[in-house]
Amino acid sequence: MAPAYDDQNIFARILRGEIPNQTVAENEHALAFRDIAPKAPVHVLVIPKGKYVSFDDFSAKASPEEITGFMRLCAEVAQLEGVTLDGGNGYRAITNAGADGVQEVPHFHLHIMGGRMMGPMVTTRG
């Protein structure tokens, strides 16, 4: 079971208009904006407008319309940012969940990162 949603997380506050953002794209179900600490030339966060903590929470509880809207906005962002395979060299789409996934904001979000070689996905420890 997902932890309770925190209405005071930074993404909830962005959705309410309390904190400004650099919007890249938006639809009825999702918002995409630039990461404030980008790790690549293209680093956009896509968040659902609903109250979901993680990917598994969103996938299990969101309506088909929310899921479709979210995924379509992800595709639109990749196209707008010029990283799709039909116009760029690709991108990484990643989401983090919980402590082991190093999730920093308890609102489901997907990072779309590209514009350079992204390197190994994870490093291993001994």
N, C-alpha and C positions, 0 to 999 in steps of 0.2 A: 504494500500500500504506500502511495506517495505521501510525503509529509504535507501538512496543511499549507495552503497557499498564503504567502505573506503579501498583503496589499501594499506594504510600504517598500517593497523591493524597487530598485532603480528603474526597471523596465515598466513596472506598473505605474510609476510616477511619470515616466516618459509618455506612456499611453494616455494618461490623464492630462497631459500638457503642462505638468508642473516643472518638468526639466526639458530644456531644449535639446534638439538632436538635428543631425544633418540627414534629413530624409532622402533616400534614394528612390523608393517606390512604396506604394501603399495600395491596398484594396480593402474590401469590406471585412476581411478576416485576418489580415496580417499587415505588419509594418516592417520596412527594411530601412536601416540607417547605418551610417559609417561608424565603425568602432572608434572610440576615443583614444585608444592606444593600439594603432594598427601594427600587425606583425608581418604585413606584406603590402605591396603597392595597392592591391585591392583587398579590403577587409571590411565586409558588410555583414551586419547582423540582421537576421530575419526572425521576427517574433510573432507568435499568434496574438490576437487581441483578447483571446479568452484566458482564463486563469488556469494555466497548466504549469506544473513544476518541471517536468522532464519529458524526454521523447516518449518513454513508455506511458506516462500519464496522458500525454496528448494523443498518442496513437490509440489508447484504450477508450478515452472518454470524449474526444472531439467528434463533432458531427461530420458526416461525409463532406458537407459543404465547407466546413472549416479546414479539413485536411486538404481538400482540393485547392481551396483558395491559398493556403499556406504554400503548398508545393508549386503552384503556378507562379506565385510571387518569387519563390526561389529561382525558378527558371528565368523569369523576367529580369531579375537582378543580374544573373550570370550573363544574359544577353546584353543588357545595358552597359555592364562593366567590360564587355569585350573579351570575356574569358572562355566562352563556350567553344566547343571543338569545331564549330563551323565558322569561327571568326578569330579564335585565339588559340592559345596553347594548353588550355585546360585550367582546372581549379581544384581546390579541395573544399569539400563541404563536411563540416564536423560539428558534432554536438557533444557536450559533456554532461554527465549526470552524477550527482552525489559527490561524496568526499573522494572516493577512489578515482572518479572521472575528473576531479578538480573543477567542479562546477562552481563558479564564483557568484552567479546571480541565480536565485531560485525561481526563475521563470524560464520555461523552455525557450531555447534560441538555437539557431543554426548559424554558424560562421561560414561565409563564402569568402575564400581567400585565394588569391592568384596574382598574376602579373609578374611572377618570377618562379623559378624552380623551387618547390616547397621543401625539398629534402625528405629525410626519413619521417615516417608518421610518428613513431615513438622511439625513444631510446631505452635500452635495457640497463638494468642495474645488476650488479653481481650478487 
